[in-house]
Amino acid sequence: MTETVAVFGAYGHTGRFVVAELRDRGYLPLLVGRDAGKLQAMAMAMAMATGSGLGYRAASTGDPASLDRALRGTAAVVNCAGPFAATAGPVVEAALRAGIPYVDVAAEIEANLDTFTHFAERARAARVAVVPAMAFYGGLGDLLTTAAMGDWTTADEVHVAYGLSSWYPTAGTRASGTVSRQRRDGRRVRYTGGRLEYYVDGADLPTLEWDFPAPTGPRKVLGEFTMADVVTIPSHLSVPEVRTYMTVEAAGDLAAADTPVPVAVDERGRSAQTFVVDVVVRRAGKERRIVASGQDIYAVSAPLAVEAVHRILSGQTSTTGVASAGEIFDAPGFLRALYPHISVTPAV
Ligand SMILES: NC(=O)c1ccc[n+]([C@@H]2O[C@H](COP(=O)([O-])OP(=O)(O)OC[C@H]3O[C@@H](n4cnc5c(N)ncnc54)[C@H](OP(=O)(O)O)[C@@H]3O)[C@@H](O)[C@H]2O)c1
């Protein structure tokens, strides 16, 4: 029987990629969101484009009963509605009440931490899988790091360098950044000495040169450009230093108020943006490295989230409760399953 998977925030930019990926993978997506008009318009547009309609249910985070109705009869829920500071808690609560797995694409460090903190015990007790940050930021870096570590159970440091050709942010990305900045109240955040550290520094973020593998080559990156990997990686790997970096051009795009939203350049709706994620793990003077590359950080988040749903529903998991991708899944196997969407060097 075809399993139904609810997508909360279905008509958002990332939600649409997730809905399409679920269909491609043989699942029946159920469109869920707070705006019934947008849901109906999306369902009708998809029916006209594909010849088969999709169901939709309106639900809002402030109305738990509407979320319960939306999730009734579904096998899992993917939350694509950000800022997740507002949506993750209520949707995880609803998933726990329904007894179904929850996956989200949150890139907000504080919201991801909240999910680990607030739901660890209840999700474990209910034997429900809750996987936050199951997307480009957070999920992919954790899978790559876990695969690079191999037989190492500890490391001295992990570096995740993002080589983005550009970054045209969606409204959801901008709103999530605003919420995270408000929550940090002017402070910056980094992962050092085995903990998340909030600090005040009036200077610009440090700039350094990162030697990405060919064909990207050396590029200027911002250091202390802290992403969700500082939550996912240390959630299950013993590493005191986790640093993330971003190409200067992409950080500039994100910061500029007039950078346009992503524009589709192919039939799958992907933008022209390309990415390289270069992960370096060091222990006692030894280094291991793994690199992933592909096109469009929003589009690639869909196969990441849907592969997670597929593995949970087919029992390919190693734990339950709240867990990051690298902990709950077999990282090399997961990365191999993504090969149509990303290239990984060395092959895993
Ligand atoms: N970790 C990663 O690598 C990664 C990758 C992709 C996306 N993301 C994150 O995913 C989120 C969505 O991104 P996007 O690109 O899809 O943005 P988007 O196109 O602007 O879509 C945002 C979606 O969230 C919904 N939404 C926002 N606040 C809501 C609320 N309180 N209740 C219900 N629905 C709400 C919006 O619905 P309305 O139209 O009704 O407001 C819309 O459907 C962002 O937080 C982004 O940072 C992370």
PDBQT file of the ligand as one rigid body, heavy atoms in Angstrom, charges set to zero:
ROOT
HETATM    1  N1  LIG A 401      18.916  22.982   6.635  1.00  0.00    +0.000 N 
HETATM    2  C1  LIG A 401      18.901  23.359   5.354  1.00  0.00    +0.000 C 
HETATM    3  O1  LIG A 401      19.851  23.161   4.629  1.00  0.00    +0.000 OA
HETATM    4  C2  LIG A 401      17.647  23.955   4.764  1.00  0.00    +0.000 A 
HETATM    5  C3  LIG A 401      17.346  23.744   3.435  1.00  0.00    +0.000 A 
HETATM    6  C4  LIG A 401      16.170  24.295   2.921  1.00  0.00    +0.000 A 
HETATM    7  C5  LIG A 401      15.344  25.066   3.731  1.00  0.00    +0.000 A 
HETATM    8  N2  LIG A 401      15.682  25.245   5.035  1.00  0.00    +0.000 N 
HETATM    9  C6  LIG A 401      14.828  26.020   5.933  1.00  0.00    +0.000 C 
HETATM   10  O2  LIG A 401      13.480  25.683   5.668  1.00  0.00    +0.000 OA
HETATM   11  C7  LIG A 401      12.657  26.788   5.903  1.00  0.00    +0.000 C 
HETATM   12  C8  LIG A 401      11.774  27.028   4.699  1.00  0.00    +0.000 C 
HETATM   13  O3  LIG A 401      12.561  27.439   3.650  1.00  0.00    +0.000 OA
HETATM   14  P1  LIG A 401      11.924  27.706   2.213  1.00  0.00    +0.000 P 
HETATM   15  O4  LIG A 401      13.078  27.896   1.329  1.00  0.00    +0.000 OA
HETATM   16  O5  LIG A 401      10.967  26.637   1.851  1.00  0.00    +0.000 OA
HETATM   17  O6  LIG A 401      11.164  29.089   2.475  1.00  0.00    +0.000 OA
HETATM   18  P2  LIG A 401       9.806  29.633   1.842  1.00  0.00    +0.000 P 
HETATM   19  O7  LIG A 401       9.731  29.323   0.395  1.00  0.00    +0.000 OA
HETATM   20  O8  LIG A 401       9.730  31.059   2.248  1.00  0.00    +0.000 OA
HETATM   21  O9  LIG A 401       8.660  28.805   2.563  1.00  0.00    +0.000 OA
HETATM   22  C9  LIG A 401       8.413  28.916   3.937  1.00  0.00    +0.000 C 
HETATM   23  C10 LIG A 401       7.221  28.053   4.251  1.00  0.00    +0.000 C 
HETATM   24  O10 LIG A 401       7.047  28.010   5.664  1.00  0.00    +0.000 OA
HETATM   25  C11 LIG A 401       5.691  28.337   5.980  1.00  0.00    +0.000 C 
HETATM   26  N3  LIG A 401       5.633  28.929   7.307  1.00  0.00    +0.000 N 
HETATM   27  C12 LIG A 401       6.428  29.875   7.834  1.00  0.00    +0.000 A 
HETATM   28  N4  LIG A 401       6.085  30.145   9.095  1.00  0.00    +0.000 NA
HETATM   29  C13 LIG A 401       5.038  29.313   9.383  1.00  0.00    +0.000 A 
HETATM   30  C14 LIG A 401       4.245  29.124  10.516  1.00  0.00    +0.000 A 
HETATM   31  N5  LIG A 401       4.450  29.793  11.660  1.00  0.00    +0.000 N 
HETATM   32  N6  LIG A 401       3.258  28.202  10.452  1.00  0.00    +0.000 NA
HETATM   33  C15 LIG A 401       3.037  27.501   9.333  1.00  0.00    +0.000 A 
HETATM   34  N7  LIG A 401       3.744  27.652   8.203  1.00  0.00    +0.000 NA
HETATM   35  C16 LIG A 401       4.746  28.555   8.242  1.00  0.00    +0.000 A 
HETATM   36  C17 LIG A 401       5.281  29.286   4.872  1.00  0.00    +0.000 C 
HETATM   37  O11 LIG A 401       3.879  29.379   4.798  1.00  0.00    +0.000 OA
HETATM   38  P3  LIG A 401       3.122  30.779   4.520  1.00  0.00    +0.000 P 
HETATM   39  O12 LIG A 401       3.298  31.078   3.071  1.00  0.00    +0.000 OA
HETATM   40  O13 LIG A 401       1.709  30.486   4.900  1.00  0.00    +0.000 OA
HETATM   41  O14 LIG A 401       3.791  31.818   5.393  1.00  0.00    +0.000 OA
HETATM   42  C18 LIG A 401       5.911  28.568   3.671  1.00  0.00    +0.000 C 
HETATM   43  O15 LIG A 401       5.133  27.489   3.265  1.00  0.00    +0.000 OA
HETATM   44  C19 LIG A 401      13.595  27.937   6.264  1.00  0.00    +0.000 C 
HETATM   45  O16 LIG A 401      13.679  27.995   7.669  1.00  0.00    +0.000 OA
HETATM   46  C20 LIG A 401      14.923  27.500   5.704  1.00  0.00    +0.000 C 
HETATM   47  O17 LIG A 401      16.022  28.045   6.409  1.00  0.00    +0.000 OA
HETATM   48  C21 LIG A 401      16.811  24.712   5.562  1.00  0.00    +0.000 A 
ENDROOT
TORSDOF 0
